[in-house]
């Protein structure tokens, strides 16, 4: 995979430390359900920021608020200091691109054509120029094809440019969706579970690709459930739980936070004995019912010396198998 290509347009050399994304008090309600509540998040240029949380925590809903698919009930989203319009194509035009949790390619189009779709927002030719195939349109079309091939080379799919997207392996379809997002020359790319369903080798390749995207000057915000992947990759990680931001910080800070462990990562190794300790009292009540009947039958047991007849005990065997075994002994 080569990383020599450079982004243009929306990704014009961001200043180091410049705030690319600034989400303030983002809240999203659906009737009586609050899916996202008062979430603040910033992403700076040159950063890879992770967003994690249990299923149903509101991560994808938050992504949809950032990209114009949803209009937040409260709060605002700024890109490089400018409030974003609540329309997805205008958000893309401003400089934010995204991928989806479920791959959304044009399966009956070629790999190259899929990337060209993402390039459309940077082609400024009008309707008549396209219909009449004027020289300006032909030039823009050639430049778009060149840029698309550069991106396919960047992700390692240049040899499959004319293959149908549906014929690509799963991992390559993921990469193609990223290339299509990069075709719009974003300053920020949002990746929704980019390694979902991948094997370890494909996950490692995705990690290298995201680092290469960051090196191109594109800030990255990524949702992922693979904790090893996210903590190795990200400069900062934010945790959403029930639509609210629980904590934000570097990987070590987030991993060691007890609230995160309880809500998402599971109990630490040191606490593995706790369930066993808790199980002991639970097992005790289960034994009590077995002991109580025995205690109630104790008077009958006291009478056994008066009637120690083994033959009668064998008749009682269906009712008390243990008693039968003792008598047989």
Secondary structure, DSSP 4 states (H G I P E B T S, - for coil): --------GGGS-PPTT-EEEEEEEEEEEETTEEEEEEEEEEEETT-EEEEE-STTSSHHHHHHHHTTSS--SEEEEEETTEEPPS-HHHHHHHTEEE--SS----TTSBHHHHHHHHHGGG----HHHHHTT-HHHHHHHHHHHHHHHHHHHHHT-GGGTTSBGGGS-HHHHHHHHHHHHHTT--SEEEEESTTTT--HHHHHHHHHHHHHHHHTT-EEEEE-S-HHHHHHH-SEEEEEETTEEEEEE-HHHHHH-HHHIIIII---GGGHHHHHHHHHHHHHHHHHHHHHHHHHTHHHHHHTTTT--HHHHHHTTTT-HHHHHHHH-
